[in-house]
């Protein structure tokens, strides 16, 4: 993949990506790393050099097994015309909030805010 293709795929400038790649003082945010990883079809862990087996988590969670608060948020977002993508829903199903699995819709919303999806 060329730098131009990556820039187009993640919505970042070629110059910024080049700075990140060269390590010349760039300090990308988690949101930027998530965009780059998605464009490259890898996990953020893989992007930053974590071994693949540690970085990947099982993300296959059927809708009927989603926590009730997450399912409520998913339905709310669909009804508002702003649905969450399936990868985000599966990630949220495995996420931790203050060391525990989120228990409320508000906690799931806070996690979305932290990773850049409002």
C-alpha positions as CSV (number, residue, x, y, z in Angstrom):
1,X,0.0,0.0,0.0
2,X,1.4,3.4,-0.9
3,X,1.4,6.4,1.4
4,X,-1.1,8.1,-0.8
5,X,-3.5,5.1,-0.6
6,X,-3.1,4.9,3.2
7,X,-3.8,8.6,3.5
8,X,-6.9,8.3,1.5
9,X,-8.0,5.2,3.4
10,X,-7.7,6.7,6.8
11,X,-8.4,10.4,6.1
12,X,-5.1,11.7,7.2
13,X,-2.5,13.8,5.3
14,X,0.5,12.1,3.6
15,X,2.8,14.5,5.4
16,X,1.4,13.6,8.8
17,X,1.6,9.9,8.0
18,X,5.2,10.3,6.8
19,X,6.1,12.0,10.1
20,X,4.6,9.2,12.1
21,X,6.3,6.6,9.9
22,X,9.7,8.2,10.3
23,X,9.3,8.7,14.1
24,X,10.3,12.4,13.6
25,X,8.5,13.8,16.7
26,X,4.9,12.7,15.8
27,X,2.9,11.5,18.8
28,X,-0.4,10.2,17.3
29,X,-3.5,9.9,19.4
30,X,-5.4,6.7,19.9
31,X,-8.0,7.9,17.4
32,X,-5.3,8.4,14.7
33,X,-3.9,4.9,15.5
34,X,-7.4,3.4,15.2
35,X,-7.8,5.1,11.8
36,X,-4.5,3.9,10.5
37,X,-5.0,0.3,11.8
38,X,-8.5,0.1,10.2
39,X,-7.1,1.3,6.8
40,X,-4.4,-1.4,7.0
41,X,-6.8,-4.0,8.3
42,X,-4.8,-4.7,11.4
43,X,-5.3,-4.2,15.1
44,X,-3.8,-1.2,16.9
45,X,-1.7,-3.7,18.8
46,X,-0.3,-5.2,15.6
47,X,0.3,-1.6,14.3
48,X,2.5,-0.8,17.3
49,X,4.3,-4.1,17.3
50,X,2.4,-6.3,19.8
51,X,2.5,-10.0,18.8
52,X,-0.6,-10.9,16.7
53,X,-1.8,-13.6,19.1
54,X,-1.9,-11.1,22.0
55,X,-3.4,-8.3,20.1
56,X,-6.4,-10.1,18.6
57,X,-9.4,-10.8,20.8
58,X,-12.3,-13.0,19.9
59,X,-14.9,-10.5,18.6
60,X,-17.6,-12.9,17.5
61,X,-20.5,-12.0,19.7
62,X,-24.0,-12.7,18.4
63,X,-26.4,-9.8,19.0
64,X,-28.4,-11.9,21.4
65,X,-25.3,-12.3,23.6
66,X,-24.6,-8.5,23.8
67,X,-25.0,-6.9,27.2
68,X,-28.4,-5.4,27.6
69,X,-27.1,-1.8,28.0
70,X,-25.0,-2.2,24.8
71,X,-27.9,-3.6,22.9
72,X,-30.0,-0.6,24.1
73,X,-27.3,1.8,22.8
74,X,-27.1,0.0,19.4
75,X,-30.9,0.2,19.0
76,X,-30.9,3.9,20.0
77,X,-28.2,4.7,17.5
78,X,-30.0,2.9,14.7
79,X,-33.2,4.7,15.5
80,X,-31.4,8.0,15.3
81,X,-30.0,7.2,11.9
82,X,-26.4,6.9,13.3
83,X,-25.7,3.2,13.6
84,X,-22.5,1.8,15.1
85,X,-20.4,-0.3,12.8
86,X,-20.3,-4.1,13.7
87,X,-16.6,-4.0,14.6
88,X,-17.2,-1.2,17.1
89,X,-20.2,-3.1,18.7
90,X,-18.1,-6.2,19.0
91,X,-15.2,-4.2,20.5
92,X,-17.5,-2.6,23.0
93,X,-18.8,-6.0,24.0
94,X,-15.3,-6.9,25.1
95,X,-14.2,-3.5,26.5
96,X,-13.5,-2.6,30.1
97,X,-14.6,0.5,31.9
98,X,-12.6,1.3,35.0
99,X,-11.4,-2.3,35.1
100,X,-14.9,-3.9,34.7
101,X,-17.2,-4.5,31.9
102,X,-19.5,-1.5,31.3
103,X,-22.9,-1.9,33.0
104,X,-24.8,1.1,31.7
105,X,-25.6,2.7,28.4
106,X,-23.8,5.8,29.6
107,X,-20.6,3.9,30.3
108,X,-20.7,2.5,26.7
109,X,-21.3,6.0,25.4
110,X,-18.3,7.3,27.4
111,X,-16.1,4.6,25.9
112,X,-17.2,5.7,22.4
113,X,-16.3,9.3,23.3
114,X,-12.9,8.2,24.4
115,X,-12.2,6.4,21.1
116,X,-13.6,9.2,19.0
117,X,-17.1,8.2,18.1
118,X,-19.8,10.4,19.7
